[in-house]
Every structure is written in structure tokens, then in C-alpha cells.
Amino acid sequence: MKKHRVGIIMNGVTGRMGTNQHLIRSISAIMAQGGVKLSDEEVIMPDPILIGRNAAKLEELARRTGISKFSTDLAAALKDPQYSIYFDAQTTDRRFDAVKAAIAAGKHLYCEKPVATNSAQALELYRLAKKAGVKNGVVQDKLFLPGILKLRQLIATGFFGQMLSVRGEFGYWVFDGDPIAPQRPSWNYRKEDGGGIILDMLCHWRYLIDNVFGSVKAVSCMGAIHLKERRDEAGKLFKCTADDSAYATFELANGIVCQFNSSWTVRVRRDDLLTLQVDGTHGSAVAGLRNCVSQQLNNTPRAVWNPDIDSPINHLQLWSEIPAQQTYDNAFKVQWEMFLKHIVADEEFPWDLLEGAKGVQLAEKGLESWLKRAWVDVEPLVA
């Protein structure tokens, strides 16, 4: 058995997403399963080093995962030829400089989004990577969620007829620290530290819409800072300077209208933390993170408006669940395996830094729309 060892510098893995999704459920899981299989004779085996700013956290994480190598010295790791990939899951405001340094060191790149705090920097990273000849990819995890895969299956079979609209609801209540501890880091609510739900979530909605429904033509967005104060990890009160909610409408080039509400100040009364309702002439579907239900035209009830009586129709019962017709692995792990195959076997991986820059562009357009209180066109991004 030929084993392709791939050294990976994993920077920022002491954070929530870096630890849970990228390290434990992706890289550690890939190592535990014996690597990524290329053929009966070849396998890719990750060989990570954990990088961060807190040595104690790194040591504890290394103990939990059984990964022996960790360091607070990113510069030294970038100089080490045994590591060919640089992965970045730091806070957004630290990503540009670190990824730029990794490109200069000749490393292939895989990073979380947003890839930068503005599209000019995001495009600069793409151009630098292109010039340096290094392979690059951006995490687009929601494309690989079971619920979204089932939805895409419906689209591929022509289930919807002509698709008309998409309604997305995302979010949950993030506690403000008084008295219940918050479940998201405090920097998310400080603009000066790269926080804000528009910058965070419109990057997601860009790749989700572009890949599933059609290219975004224009955006109308309003943000809000609903909670003015929160408490940080030390319990200290701070003023929130970044938006915690966003209400956006996207016009697609194919005529589909998408509306997405994103909020960290909403309580969940729906099937999942993210739900997408797609309506078409022949049917509708609602997809969550893992499940998807549908309703065909001939199963659609004849609803009649009458607020004076209890509804005679139980609308929730008139939807059919889409069965799982394949085995679904962790969405982050699936994309990691695809990226490792891209590095070793040159298999296709279309979600590069340019795709990441498109997400940042849409977030910028959303912020511009909020400032102007107007629709803003989303021009094709020139690489």
C-alpha cells in the first residue's frame, strides 16, 4: 500500500469550529479511518501540526486528539518543507496576513471563510496564489449537508418545475452572558475585530445560492445590532459594534428571488437552525441541515383564508420526507477529503479563493445596501 503523507499546518484550531469540525470530525477522523483512499493500492494520510497563540490550549488539544506536534511559532512551521498545506481557521481579521505569508512560503492553501475582511484583500490572495502556482480552496461546508444534498437531488430531477423563490431562515438565540454564558465568541459582536453576521453569513449564502439556485444579480440588505451590550469570555460588559441580525433579499440572474433572514437574536421555532423553503410551479420543499420534506402540486391543499375558525388543514402533515438514498458523512470532512485528493491526485476542486472572494464581495454589497438603504447590483468579480 502506497501512503501519501501530507503535512498540514492547522492554524486556529483551538477555536470552536477549528476544534470540532476541522480537527476532531475531519482530520482526526480521516486519520482514524486509515486515510483517504485513492485506490486499493494508494491512500492519503494527513500529518498535522497544530498552531495557535495559546500553548496550554494547544497542549490540551493535542492530548485529546493524540496529535503529537503543536507550536505557537507559525513562521517556523511555514519554513518547514515537510508541511505542504496551510489551513487557516483563525478569526477573520487575522486571516489575510497569515494566508499571504503561507503563499510566500509556497504552501497550498485551505481556509475558512470569510477569506478576508474585504474583497480587495480577498482578490489579492487569489491573485498571489495564482501567481505562486499553489493550489487553494475555501470551506463551503453547507453544500455537503445531507438536507442540501437531498434538495439538490430534487432540483436535478426537475421536481420543482420552474423554481420561483427561496426563503432561508438561519439563526438561534446567542446568550449575552448575563446570567447565561454565551455560546459564540465575543469578537463576533465587535466590528473592529472582524465580527458581524453580514460578513459571516452572506459569504455562506453566496456559495449556497450560486451553486444550488443561480448566480446573484443584486442584493437588498438591512442589518441590525439588536443587543447593544454583551459580556465577553471574562464576564466583562462590552458595547456591541457589529450587526447581530441581517435581513436580505437576493435577485438572481435567472429570475428566482431569495430571501434570507440571519440572526443571533432569534429563538427557534422551525425544524432546524437553518431551513430553506423552495417553491416552484410543480412542487415545494423545505430542507434543513439533515432532512428535507416536499409537497407536490397534486398534494397541495386548497387553502381558504378564514381567520374566524381553527384551520381545518394540518399543513405540517401534508409533506413527505425525502429518504436518505446514500450514506452522509460530516460535511467538513467530505470537503477535506476532496481537497486532499485535489492536492495529491489533482482531482477537481472548484471552490478556490476566487469563490471565497465572491462571498466577501456579497457581504460588502450587503453592507453597502444597508448603508444606502437601497438595492445594490452584484457585478461579476474580475479575477
N, C-alpha and C positions, 0 to 999 in steps of 0.2 A: 504493500500500500504506500503510494507516494503521498507525503504530507507537505502541503504548502504552509509553512509557518508565516503568519502575517503579524508584524509588530504594530500595535495600535497605542498611540498616546491618547489617553482618555482624560481630557481636562474638564473640570467642573462636575465630576461625578458624585461629589458629596451633597449636591442639591437633590431635591425631591425627584425630579424627572430623571436626572443623571443616574441616581442610585437605583431607583425602582425599575424604570423602563429600559434604560440603555445598558446598565451593568448587570443587574440581577436577572431580569427577564429576557435579556438579549444576549450579550456577550458571554456571561457566565453559563446561561442555558445552552448556548451553542457549544461551548467547551465541554459541558457535561454530556451532551448527546454525541460527542466524538467528532465535532467539527461540522463544516458544511460540505456535503457530498457533491463532488463534481462528476464522479463515475464510480464504478466498482473498484477502480484502482487508484483514485485520487480524492483527496479530501483537503479542505482549507481549515487550518486551526489558528484561531486568534491567539495572540500573545500580548496581552495588555499591560501597560504601566499606568497606574492611577496618579493623576496630577491634580493638585489643588493648593489652596493657601493655608489650610489648617492641617498641620501634621498629625494632630491627635485624631481628627476625624478620618483622615486617610488611613491611619493605622488600624482604627476600629473597622473601617470598611474592608480593608484588606483581610483582617481576621475573619470577618463574616463571610467573605466570598472565597477565601483560600487563595487569593491572588497575592503573590509574594512581593511584587515590585510596586513601589509607590514613591513619590517625591514631591517636594514643593518647588523644585527647580525646573521650570518649563524650558528655559534656554538650554540647559544641559540635555534634556530629553530630545529637543529639536535637533541637536547636533549629533545625536546617536544614530548611526546608519542602520541599526537593527530594527528601527521603527519606520515603517514606510507610510503610515496613515496618521493623520492628526484629526482627532474628534473633539468638537467643542460643544459643551453644554453649560457654559458659564452664563452669568447674567448678560443681557443683551448689550449693555454698554461696554463690556469688556471684549466682545467677540471680534470686532473689526481688527484691532491691533494684533490679537493673538493669531487669527487666521492669516493675516498679512505676513506675520513672522514665519508661520508654517509654510506658506507659499515660497518665501525667500529661502527656506531651508530645503525646498524640493519635496515636501511631503504631499501625498494625496490627501484630499480633504473630505470630511463628512461632518456636517454641523447642524445644530438645531436652528430653528427659526425663532424670531426674525434673524436674518443673517447679518443685519446691521441696523442702526437706528434711523438711517435714511437711505433712499435709493441711490444717491450718488456714490456712497461708500459701498453699497451692495454691488453696484455695477463695476466699481473699481476692483473689488475682489474677484469678480468673474473674469474681467479682462486680464488681471495679473495671473490668475490661474491658467487661463488660456495661453498666455504668452509663455508661461513657465512650462507648459506641457504636462501639468499634473491633473489627474482625474479628480473630479469633485462631485459631491452630492449633498442634498439638503433633505432633512427629515420631512416626510409628507405622510405622517402616520395614519391620518383618518381615511386615506384611500384604501387602506388594508384592513379596516374594521369589518367584522362579519356583517353588520347591518348594512353598511355601504356596499359591500360586495354583492349582497342579495339584491339591493336596489339596482345596481348596475346590471345584474342579470336580467331584471325585469325590463330595463331600458333596451338591452341587447335583443330581447325577443319581440320588441315592438309593443309591449303590453299597454303603454300609455296612449298609443295613437299619437296625436300631436300634443307634446308637452306644453302646458300653458304657464304654470307658475310653481315656485318652490318657496316654502315657508320654513325657515330654520329657527329653532328655539334652543339656545345654549345658555347654561349657567346654573348657579346654585348660590346659597347664602354662605358667604365667607364671613366668619365671625370677626368682630372688630377688636377682640382682646379684652373686652370688659363686660362680663367676667370670664367668658369662654375664650380659650386660646384660639387664634386664627389658624386655618389650615393651609394658607398660602403665605409666602414670604412677604415681608413688609415693603420691599423695594418695588413690588408690583404696583403700589399706590403712590409712588414718587416719580414724577416725570423726569426729574434731574438724574435719576438712576436708571432710566430706560423703561420705566413702568408705563402702564396704561393698557386697557383692554382693546382699544382700537388697533394699536401697534401689534398686540399679541394675536388677536383673533382674526382680524381681516387678512393676515398672512395665511391663516388656515383656510378661510373662506375662498381666497383667490385660487389656491390649487384645487380645492374641492369643486368649486364651480367650473373652473376651466377644464378639468379632467372628466367631469361627470355630466355637466349640463350644457356648457358652451362658453365662449370667451366673453369676458366682461367688457362692456362698451362704455358704461357710465355709472356713477355712484352718487347717491344722496345719503348723507350720514349725519346723525346728531349724537354727540356724546354727552355724558353727564358724570359729575362727581356727586353721587347721591349721598355717600357718607363722607363728611368733611374731615373727620378725625378718626384715627385708629391707634392701636397700641402696637409697638414693634416687638421683636423677639425678647427684648429685655423688659417688656411691660411699660416702656416709656411712651407717652402720648405724642403723636406727631400729626402735622397737618397733611392731609391728602392733596397732592398736586396733580395726580394723573386720573384720567377717567376710569370709572369702575363699571360703566354701562355704555353700550352703543346700540343705536337703532338705525339699521342701514337697509337701503333698497338698492339693488343692482339691476341695471338694464343690460341684457345680453345681446350680442350681435344677431342672434337667431330669433329675437323677439320674446324669449322667455323672461319673466320678471321674477327676481329672487328677493325675498325679504328675510333678513337675519337679525334677530334680537340676541344680543350677547350681554350677560350681566353677572356680576359677582354680588349683586344685592337683590336676588330673586329667590323665592322659595319654590321648590319643585313640586308641581302637580301635573306631571306628564309621565310617560313611560320611562324616560331616561334623562340623563343630564344633557344629552344632545338628541333632538328629534328633528327629522326633515320630512315635511309633507310635500309630496309631488302630486300635482293634479294635471290630468290630461283628458283628452276628449273621450278616450275609451276606458279609462280607469285611473285610480289614485293609489298611492302607497304612502305609508309612514315608516321611516327607518330610524332606529336608534343605534346605539353602539354595537349591539349584538343581534337584535331581532328586527324583523321587517314584516309588516302586515299590508294587505292590499284589498281593494274593493273594485270589482269590475263594473262596467256600465250597467249590465243587466242585473246586478245585485245592489244597485244604488237605490235606497228608499226614496219614495216620493214625499219629500218633506213639505209640510204646510205650516206657515207661521201662525201660531195661536198661543199667545202668552197667558191666556186665561185658564188653561188646563195643563196638567202634567203631561210631558211629552209621551205620546203612545209608542214611540220608537226608542229602543235602546240602541243608540248609534254605535256604541263600542262593541256590541256583539255581532255587528254585520260586516266585520273584517276577517279575512282569512290569513293565517300566519304562513309566511314563506318558509318551507322546510330547509334545513341545512343539508345541502347536497354534496358537501365536501367537509374536510376537517379544517378548522380555522385555528391558526397559530397566533401568538401575540403579534399585533400589527407592527410594533417597533422591530421585533426580531425578524419578521418576514423581510422588512426592508433592509435590515442589516445584512441578512444573507444574500440578498440581491446585490448589495453594494460590494460585498466581499467577492462575489462571482465576477462583478464588473472589474475589480482590481486585478484578480488573478487570471481569469479566463476571458476578459474583455467582453463579457456579456452586456447586453443593452441596459442602460440606466439613464432614463431621460430627465430625471429630477435633479438638475445641476444647479450651480449658483445663479444662473440666469433665471431659472424658475423661482429660486428664492428671492431674487431681486424683484420679480413681478409681485410677490406678496408684499414686500416693503413698499413698492410703488402704490399698491391699492390702499395700504394703510395711510400713506401720505395723502392720497386723494381723499380718503375719508376724513382725515383731519382738516384738509383744506375745505371740504364741503361743510363741515361743522362750523368752521370759522366764517365762511362766506354766507352760510345759510342758503346754499344753492346746489343744484346739480353740477357735477364736475365730470368732464369726459376723461376716459382712461385710454390714453394713446398707446399704440404698440410700442413696446420697450425696445429701443435700439441698442443692440449688443456692442 
